[in-house]
Amino acid sequence: MAKQRRGEIVYKKDICASQEVTPAFLTKILQPLIKAGIVGSQRGVGGGFFLAKLPTEITLLDIIMAEEGPLYINQCLSGEGVCTRDLFCPVHGAWHEIREQMMTTLARYSFQDLIDREGQLPSRNK
């Protein structure tokens, strides 16, 4: 969908075929994205799905937040007062920092970035 012109509809059967997923699985994946306003849908003859935003406006973080909700790599980060050890736990601060870095990195990659990288060899950064 990200490679189509803005608002151009892609048929469900075409997405299923290109991604090798069942229609039921595709529906399950797209429902949260539609609810989040990332993907739009059009019913009826000629209906299908389209990106509701420009590829430059959609990040990997947006997708994960729509599909999974807030990112918590450890339960102690899921809310204030959840962890009774957060004030003295030597790992709590590290988990928090790792979570923030992960969210920052995911927010840095837009769909357009991924389109631009398609076909390139993966980076070997360590």
C-alpha positions as CSV (number, residue, x, y, z in Angstrom):
1,M,0.0,0.0,0.0
2,A,2.9,2.4,0.8
3,K,4.0,2.2,-2.8
4,Q,0.7,3.3,-4.2
5,R,-0.4,6.8,-4.9
6,R,-2.1,8.5,-2.0
7,G,-5.6,7.1,-1.6
8,E,-5.2,4.4,-4.2
9,I,-7.1,1.3,-3.2
10,V,-5.4,-2.1,-3.0
11,Y,-7.7,-5.1,-3.1
12,K,-7.7,-7.5,-0.2
13,K,-7.0,-10.5,-2.4
14,D,-3.9,-8.8,-3.9
15,I,-2.5,-8.0,-0.5
16,C,-3.1,-11.6,0.7
17,A,-1.4,-13.0,-2.4
18,S,1.6,-10.7,-2.3
19,Q,2.1,-11.2,1.5
20,E,1.1,-14.9,1.5
21,V,-1.5,-14.4,4.3
22,T,-5.1,-15.6,4.7
23,P,-7.9,-13.0,4.4
24,A,-8.8,-13.7,8.0
25,F,-5.2,-12.9,9.2
26,L,-5.1,-9.8,7.0
27,T,-8.3,-8.5,8.5
28,K,-6.9,-9.2,12.0
29,I,-3.8,-7.2,11.2
30,L,-5.6,-4.3,9.5
31,Q,-8.3,-3.7,12.0
32,P,-6.1,-1.9,14.6
33,L,-4.4,0.1,11.8
34,I,-7.8,1.3,10.5
35,K,-8.8,2.2,14.1
36,A,-5.6,4.2,14.5
37,G,-6.2,6.1,11.2
38,I,-3.1,4.6,9.5
39,V,-5.0,2.5,7.0
40,G,-8.4,3.3,5.4
41,S,-10.9,0.9,3.9
42,Q,-13.6,1.1,1.3
43,R,-16.3,-1.4,1.2
44,G,-18.3,-2.7,-1.8
45,V,-17.4,-3.4,-5.4
46,G,-14.0,-2.0,-6.0
47,G,-13.4,-1.7,-2.3
48,G,-10.1,-2.5,-0.6
49,F,-7.6,-0.8,1.6
50,F,-5.4,2.3,1.3
51,L,-2.9,4.3,3.4
52,A,-4.8,7.1,5.2
53,K,-1.5,9.0,5.7
54,L,1.6,9.7,3.6
55,P,4.4,7.1,3.9
56,T,6.5,9.8,5.4
57,E,4.0,10.3,8.2
58,I,3.8,6.6,9.3
59,T,6.6,5.2,11.5
60,L,7.4,1.8,12.8
61,L,6.5,3.0,16.2
62,D,3.0,4.0,15.0
63,I,2.4,0.5,13.7
64,I,3.6,-1.2,16.9
65,M,1.6,1.2,19.0
66,A,-1.5,0.5,16.9
67,E,-1.1,-3.3,17.0
68,E,0.3,-3.8,20.5
69,G,-0.3,-0.7,22.5
70,P,2.5,0.9,24.6
71,L,5.9,-0.8,24.5
72,Y,6.9,-2.3,27.8
73,I,9.9,-4.6,27.7
74,N,9.4,-5.3,31.4
75,Q,6.3,-5.1,33.5
76,C,8.0,-2.7,35.9
77,L,7.8,0.0,33.2
78,S,4.0,-0.4,32.6
79,G,2.9,2.3,35.1
80,E,3.7,4.3,38.2
81,G,3.6,2.2,41.3
82,V,3.5,-1.1,39.5
83,C,7.0,-2.0,40.7
84,T,7.7,-1.6,44.3
85,R,11.5,-1.8,43.7
86,D,11.8,0.9,41.1
87,L,13.5,3.4,43.5
88,F,16.3,1.0,44.5
89,C,16.4,-1.6,41.7
90,P,19.7,-1.4,39.8
91,V,18.1,-2.7,36.6
92,H,15.0,-0.4,36.5
93,G,16.9,2.5,35.1
94,A,18.5,0.4,32.5
95,W,15.2,-1.0,31.3
96,H,13.8,2.5,31.1
97,E,16.7,3.7,29.1
98,I,16.6,0.7,26.7
99,R,12.8,1.3,26.2
100,E,13.3,4.9,25.4
101,Q,16.1,4.2,22.9
102,M,14.0,1.5,21.3
103,M,11.0,3.9,20.9
104,T,13.3,6.6,19.5
105,T,14.7,4.2,17.0
106,L,11.3,2.9,15.9
107,A,10.0,6.5,15.5
108,R,13.0,7.3,13.3
109,Y,11.9,4.9,10.5
110,S,9.0,5.9,8.3
111,F,7.3,3.8,5.7
112,Q,9.1,6.0,3.1
113,D,12.4,5.2,4.6
114,L,11.6,1.5,4.3
115,I,10.5,1.9,0.7
116,D,13.7,3.8,-0.1
117,R,15.7,0.9,1.5
118,E,14.0,-1.8,-0.4
119,G,16.4,-4.0,-2.3
120,Q,19.4,-2.7,-0.4
121,L,21.6,-5.0,1.5
122,P,21.1,-4.8,5.3
123,S,23.5,-2.7,7.3
124,R,26.0,-4.6,9.3
125,N,26.2,-2.0,12.1
126,K,27.1,-3.3,15.5
